[in-house]
């Protein structure tokens, strides 16, 4: 019998008997109504399309700025910033640990100077920006706000999202800095700061994408992501915030695989679970607090370096699954990303894929096209049950943070990744062009390469910055930040002043490391 990615059986035929005892009114509701199975808005894409947000960033801020301008000119409706590994880990480009990684998997941002260049000529009140940054998320958000202020744009006019989901870093991705408790404190401080200063900003994008890329099944992706979401809600409540003060600004980030039916069911089940958790466990009353708003990225882990043009087909199917599942924004991967950073042409083709779906198909003209489908409704129920069972296992260990410290989520994901690898190696799982329908000889392909001289240029720019700035002002500002971190004050206010004084990302993170320490991971024992 065929099985879904979550290991659930797929029946050859579904019919009314598969939904015995099923109450459509209770399970589905209407679009835009609790439990939001059919979508969070009544009209979904019939009123406006999803945001077409292409993830981009490489090399220097100037190079990435040029790519952003190209994407906007090509019809992109939102920006999504990729930062290089040193920036993600809170290190400056001239730090010894940064050597060889500057500008490689994203753009290098060391200071206010770089952020200013990154968004030069881009009106920040007319573009929605997502930033994929976690442990130092507060820093990059404040740099963005400072650049907006230089453009004369107040915080209340800024829209976008900062990922800011450090819990999944301990589970699946590894770009953590501080231990979980101070990291959660920084998250709560960001919630409070944005409510007062940047009220339209989505303060967190709770991410299952990276868990899926590490090998999580759809059920695991939903369960562990929503369990992290529960931990963030509890953190904010413990910090004295009311649930309806911050919950409307929570957002989520999921993958979309080529298994179209299960992915559609996954998105519908996730919305339903979250709505019920927020209403029944946390007593949320604002309808926006119950809505699971999410961004989707097509599955990078399913892209292949072999016959890379096949990835155009994979991405189109994955994007269709996300749209049929009701995503609020979407990034489509470029076909050459399994080889190197996308070229300008491949990034444009990825955007055009979304535009074909939006303007040439009939999918956007009706809400939740699969509603009532025997197969999808059964899959939605089964995925919901599987995810809830995993969420209960997390709760039995004391919640997401305790389970992380026990290595639970990481171990479950690693077991599933091993299963996938075995099935692929054994030929049970077909990967076209890799273990079936392969070519004897691959056609040559010239990828985009990052200039290794970027690191030297970034280091020279940092040397100039440190020579030009007011060193005494930086020292004083970093001292105020340490004092706030050691106490209970919201650290974002002194952090902003340190960044305004041109303290670097590495210096600010270093000041917090001195007070909070760094995280040492727990190995899973599966």
C-alpha positions in Angstrom: 0.0 0.0 0.0 1.2 3.5 -0.8 1.9 5.8 2.1 2.1 9.5 2.6 5.3 11.3 3.7 4.0 11.0 7.2 3.7 7.3 6.9 -0.1 7.3 6.8 -1.8 4.9 4.3 -3.1 6.3 1.0 -6.1 4.4 -0.2 -6.6 3.7 -3.9 -10.1 5.1 -3.8 -11.8 7.3 -1.3 -15.6 7.7 -0.9 -18.3 8.7 1.5 -17.5 5.8 3.8 -14.1 7.3 4.5 -15.8 10.3 6.1 -18.3 8.3 8.3 -19.5 10.5 11.2 -17.9 13.5 9.6 -19.8 16.7 10.1 -18.7 19.2 7.4 -20.1 22.2 9.3 -18.1 21.4 12.4 -14.9 20.3 10.6 -14.8 22.9 7.9 -16.8 26.0 8.6 -16.7 28.7 6.0 -13.6 30.4 4.7 -12.5 33.2 7.1 -14.4 31.6 10.0 -13.3 29.3 12.9 -11.6 26.8 12.7 -10.2 28.3 9.5 -9.7 24.9 7.8 -10.7 26.5 4.5 -8.5 29.6 4.8 -8.2 32.6 7.1 -9.9 35.1 4.8 -13.4 34.8 3.3 -12.3 35.6 -0.2 -8.7 34.4 -0.1 -7.1 35.0 -3.6 -10.3 36.1 -5.3 -9.7 39.5 -3.7 -5.9 39.7 -3.9 -3.1 37.4 -4.8 -0.7 35.9 -2.3 2.5 37.9 -1.7 5.2 36.8 -4.2 8.3 37.0 -1.9 11.5 35.9 -3.5 14.3 34.9 -1.0 17.5 36.6 -2.0 20.8 37.8 -0.7 24.5 37.1 -1.5 27.9 38.8 -1.4 27.9 42.4 -0.4 25.0 44.7 0.5 25.4 46.5 -2.9 25.1 43.3 -4.9 22.0 42.2 -3.0 20.5 45.6 -3.4 20.9 45.2 -7.2 19.1 41.8 -7.1 16.2 43.3 -5.0 15.7 46.0 -7.5 15.6 43.4 -10.3 13.0 41.4 -8.4 10.8 44.4 -7.7 11.1 45.5 -11.3 10.1 42.0 -12.4 6.8 42.1 -10.5 7.8 40.8 -7.0 5.5 42.1 -4.3 7.8 41.5 -1.3 11.4 41.1 -0.4 12.9 38.2 1.6 16.5 38.7 2.9 19.0 35.9 3.2 21.9 36.7 5.5 25.3 35.0 5.4 26.3 32.5 8.0 28.5 34.9 10.1 25.7 37.4 10.3 23.3 34.6 11.4 25.7 33.6 14.1 26.3 37.1 15.3 29.9 37.4 14.1 31.5 40.3 12.1 33.0 39.6 8.7 36.5 40.0 10.1 36.0 37.5 13.0 38.3 34.4 12.7 35.2 32.2 12.7 33.8 34.1 9.7 36.7 33.3 7.4 35.6 31.6 4.2 31.9 32.2 4.8 31.4 35.9 4.2 28.7 36.5 1.6 28.4 32.8 0.7 24.8 31.8 1.6 23.4 35.3 2.0 24.4 38.9 2.3 27.0 40.1 4.9 25.6 42.7 7.2 28.0 44.0 9.9 26.6 47.4 10.7 24.1 50.1 10.0 26.3 51.1 7.0 25.6 47.7 5.3 21.9 47.8 6.1 21.7 51.3 4.6 23.4 50.1 1.4 21.2 47.0 1.3 18.0 49.0 1.0 19.4 52.0 -0.9 16.7 53.4 -3.2 14.0 51.0 -1.9 11.1 52.9 -0.2 10.6 50.8 2.9 7.0 52.1 3.4 6.0 50.6 0.1 7.5 47.2 0.3 6.9 44.3 2.7 10.2 42.8 3.8 10.9 39.4 5.4 14.2 38.8 7.1 15.4 35.2 7.7 17.3 35.7 10.8 16.9 34.1 14.2 19.3 34.4 17.1 20.3 38.0 16.3 16.8 38.9 14.8 16.3 41.8 17.1 19.5 43.5 15.9 18.7 43.2 12.2 15.1 44.4 12.7 16.5 47.5 14.6 19.0 48.2 11.8 16.1 48.0 9.3 14.1 50.5 11.5 17.1 52.8 11.7 17.4 52.9 7.9 13.6 53.6 7.6 14.0 56.5 10.0 16.7 57.9 7.8 14.3 57.7 4.9 11.8 59.6 7.1 9.5 56.6 7.6 8.1 56.0 11.1 7.9 52.5 12.6 4.1 52.4 12.3 4.3 52.4 8.5 6.7 49.5 8.3 5.4 46.0 7.3 7.1 42.7 7.1 8.3 39.8 9.1 11.4 38.8 11.1 11.8 35.0 11.5 13.0 35.3 15.1 12.3 31.6 15.7 15.3 30.4 17.7 13.7 27.2 19.1 13.8 25.5 15.7 17.5 26.3 15.6 18.2 24.0 18.5 16.0 21.3 16.8 17.1 21.4 13.2 19.3 24.2 11.9 22.0 25.1 14.4 22.4 28.9 14.0 21.8 29.5 17.7 23.9 31.8 20.0 22.4 32.0 23.5 20.8 29.3 25.6 17.0 28.9 25.3 15.9 30.9 28.3 17.7 34.2 27.4 16.8 33.6 23.8 13.1 33.4 24.7 13.5 36.6 26.8 14.9 38.3 23.7 11.9 37.1 21.8 9.5 38.5 24.4 11.3 41.8 24.4 10.9 41.9 20.6 7.2 41.3 20.9 6.8 44.2 23.4 9.1 46.5 21.4 7.2 46.0 18.2 3.8 46.4 19.8 4.9 49.9 20.9 7.2 50.9 18.0 6.5 48.8 14.9 2.9 47.7 15.4 2.3 46.3 11.9 5.4 44.1 11.9 5.1 40.3 12.2 7.3 39.7 15.2 8.0 36.0 14.6 7.7 33.4 11.8 7.6 30.1 13.6 9.3 27.8 11.2 8.7 24.2 10.3 10.5 24.7 7.0 14.0 24.0 8.4 12.7 20.9 10.3 11.3 19.6 7.0 14.6 20.3 5.3 16.4 18.3 8.0 14.0 15.3 7.4 10.8 16.0 9.3 7.7 14.4 7.9 4.6 16.7 7.4 3.1 15.5 10.7 6.4 16.2 12.5 6.7 19.6 10.8 3.2 20.6 12.0 3.5 19.2 15.5 7.0 20.6 16.4 6.3 23.9 14.8 3.0 24.4 16.7 4.6 23.2 19.9 7.3 25.9 19.4 4.4 28.4 18.8 2.8 27.3 22.1 6.2 27.9 23.9 6.4 31.4 22.5 2.9 32.2 23.5 3.6 31.0 27.1 6.8 33.1 27.2 4.9 36.3 26.2 2.2 35.6 28.7 4.8 35.0 31.5 6.3 38.4 30.5 3.0 40.1 31.3 1.5 40.5 27.9 -2.2 39.7 27.2 -2.7 37.1 24.5 -4.6 39.3 22.1 -1.9 42.0 22.4 0.7 39.9 20.5 -0.9 36.8 19.0 -2.3 38.7 15.9 1.3 39.4 14.9 2.5 35.7 15.1 3.1 34.1 11.7 4.4 30.7 10.5 6.7 29.3 7.8 6.2 25.9 6.2 7.7 23.9 3.4 5.7 22.7 0.4 6.8 19.3 -1.1 5.9 17.6 -4.4 3.4 15.4 -2.5 0.6 17.8 -3.4 -2.4 16.2 -1.7 -0.7 15.6 1.6 0.7 19.2 1.6 -2.7 20.7 1.0 -4.1 18.6 3.9 -1.2 19.6 6.1 -1.8 23.3 5.7 -5.6 22.8 6.4 -4.9 20.7 9.5 -2.3 23.2 10.9 -4.8 26.0 10.7 -7.4 24.0 12.5 -5.1 22.9 15.3 -3.8 26.4 15.9 -7.2 28.0 16.0 -8.4 25.5 18.6 -5.2 25.8 20.7 -5.4 29.6 20.8 -9.1 29.6 21.7 -9.3 26.7 24.1 -5.9 26.7 25.8 -5.1 30.4 25.8 -8.5 32.0 25.7 -7.8 34.2 22.8 -10.9 36.2 21.6 -9.6 38.4 18.8 -10.2 36.4 15.6 -6.8 37.4 14.3 -5.2 35.7 17.3 -6.8 32.4 16.1 -5.6 32.7 12.5 -2.5 30.7 11.4 -1.0 33.0 8.8 1.9 31.5 7.0 4.6 31.9 4.4 5.6 29.0 2.3 8.8 28.1 0.5 9.1 25.3 -2.0 11.2 22.3 -0.9 14.9 23.0 -1.4 15.7 19.5 -0.1 13.9 18.0 -3.0 15.9 19.8 -5.6 18.6 17.8 -7.4 21.9 18.7 -9.0 21.3 16.0 -11.6 19.2 17.2 -14.5 18.5 20.5 -12.7 15.9 21.6 -15.2 13.6 19.0 -13.6 13.5 21.3 -10.6 11.4 23.7 -12.6 8.7 21.0 -12.7 9.1 20.1 -9.0 8.9 23.8 -8.0 5.7 24.3 -10.0 4.0 21.4 -8.3 5.2 22.5 -4.9 4.0 26.1 -5.5 0.6 24.8 -6.6 0.3 22.8 -3.4 1.0 25.9 -1.3 -1.6 27.9 -3.2 -4.2 25.2 -3.0 -3.4 25.0 0.7 -4.0 28.7 1.3 -0.6 30.3 1.9 -0.4 34.0 2.5 3.0 34.5 0.8 5.2 32.2 -1.3 8.9 31.9 -2.3 9.6 29.6 -5.2 13.1 28.1 -5.3 15.2 28.5 -8.4 16.0 25.4 -10.4 19.8 25.7 -10.0 19.9 26.0 -6.2 21.1 22.5 -5.7 24.2 23.6 -7.5 24.9 27.1 -6.4 23.3 30.5 -5.7 20.6 31.3 -8.3 21.5 33.2 -11.4 19.5 36.3 -12.3 17.7 34.3 -15.0 16.8 31.3 -12.8 15.5 33.7 -10.1 13.3 35.4 -12.7 12.0 32.0 -13.8 11.1 31.1 -10.2 9.1 34.3 -9.9 7.4 33.7 -13.3 6.3 30.3 -12.0 4.2 32.1 -9.3 2.9 34.6 -11.9 1.7 31.8 -14.2 -0.2 30.2 -11.3 -1.7 33.6 -10.3 -2.6 34.9 -13.8 -2.9 31.9 -16.1 -4.7 29.2 -14.0 -8.2 29.2 -12.6 -7.0 28.2 -9.1 -7.1 31.7 -7.5 -10.7 32.2 -8.6 -12.3 30.0 -5.9 -11.6 29.5 -2.3 -10.3 26.1 -1.0 -10.9 24.1 -4.2 -10.4 20.8 -2.4 -13.1 21.3 0.2 -15.2 18.2 0.5 -12.8 16.1 -1.4 -13.0 12.6 0.1 -9.2 12.1 -0.2 -8.1 15.5 1.1 -10.6 15.7 4.0 -9.6 12.2 5.2 -5.9 13.1 4.9 -6.6 16.4 6.8 -8.2 14.5 9.6 -5.4 11.9 9.7 -2.6 14.5 9.7 -4.4 16.4 12.4 -4.6 13.3 14.6 -0.9 12.4 13.9 0.3 15.9 14.7 -1.7 16.2 17.9 -0.3 12.9 19.1 3.2 14.2 18.6 2.3 17.5 20.3 1.1 15.5 23.3 4.5 13.7 23.5 6.2 17.1 23.6 3.8 18.3 26.4 4.5 15.1 28.4 8.1 16.1 28.5 7.3 19.6 29.9 6.8 21.5 26.6 9.0 22.4 23.7 12.0 23.8 25.5 12.3 20.8 27.9 11.8 18.4 24.9 14.6 20.3 23.0 16.9 19.9 26.0 16.1 16.1 26.0 16.9 15.9 22.2 13.4 14.6 21.5 12.4 16.6 18.4 15.9 16.3 16.9 15.9 12.5 17.4 12.5 12.0 15.9 13.5 14.1 12.8 16.8 12.2 12.5 14.9 8.9 12.5 12.6 10.0 9.8 15.5 11.4 7.7 17.3 8.1 8.0 14.1 6.3 6.8 13.9 8.6 3.8 17.6 8.0 2.9 17.2 4.2 3.2 14.1 4.3 0.9 15.9 6.5 -1.6 19.1 4.3 -1.6 17.0 1.2 -2.0 14.9 2.6 -4.9 11.6 2.3 -3.0 11.4 6.1 -3.1 11.9 7.4 -6.6 13.8 10.5 -7.3 13.6 11.2 -11.0 17.1 11.8 -12.5 18.9 10.4 -9.5 17.9 6.8 -8.8 15.7 6.4 -11.9 15.7 7.9 -15.4 19.3 9.1 -14.8 21.6 10.3 -17.6 25.0 8.8 -18.4 26.4 12.2 -18.7 25.1 15.5 -17.3 25.1 18.6 -19.4 27.5 21.3 -18.3 26.1 24.2 -16.3 27.8 27.4 -15.2 26.6 28.5 -11.8 26.8 31.9 -10.1 29.9 32.2 -7.9 30.5 34.6 -5.1 33.7 36.6 -5.4 36.1 35.5 -2.7 37.5 39.1 -2.5 34.2 40.1 -0.8 35.6 39.0 2.6 38.6 41.4 2.2 36.3 44.2 1.2 34.0 43.7 4.2 37.0 43.5 6.5 38.4 46.8 5.1 35.0 48.5 5.5 34.9 47.4 9.2 38.3 48.8 9.8 37.2 52.2 8.3 34.0 52.1 10.4 35.9 51.5 13.6 38.3 54.3 12.8 35.6 56.8 11.9 33.0 56.3 14.6 32.9 57.7 18.1 34.5 54.9 20.1 33.5 56.3 23.5 29.9 56.4 22.4 30.0 52.8 21.3 31.6 51.7 24.5 29.0 53.5 26.6 26.2 52.1 24.5 27.4 48.5 24.8 27.8 49.0 28.5 24.2 50.1 28.8 23.2 47.0 26.8 25.1 44.7 29.1 23.4 46.3 32.1 19.9 45.8 30.5 20.7 42.2 29.7 21.7 41.5 33.3 18.5 43.1 34.5 14.9 43.0 33.4 14.8 46.1 31.1 13.7 45.6 27.5 17.1 45.1 25.8 15.9 46.4 22.4 16.0 50.0 23.4 19.7 50.1 24.5 20.5 47.8 21.6 19.0 50.2 19.1 21.2 53.0 20.5 24.3 50.9 20.3 23.5 50.1 16.6 22.8 53.8 16.0 26.3 54.6 17.3 27.6 52.1 14.7 28.4 49.3 17.0 28.7 46.1 14.8 26.5 43.0 14.8 29.4 41.1 16.3 30.0 43.6 19.1 26.4 43.7 20.1 26.1 39.9 20.1 29.4 39.7 22.0 28.1 42.0 24.7 25.0 39.7 25.1 27.3 36.6 25.1 29.2 38.1 28.0 26.0 38.3 30.1 23.9 35.3 28.8 26.6 32.8 27.7 26.3 30.5 24.7 24.4 27.3 24.1 26.0 23.9 24.1 23.7 21.4 22.3 22.4 18.1 23.7 23.0 15.2 21.4 20.0 13.0 20.5 20.3 9.4 21.4 18.1 7.6 18.9 
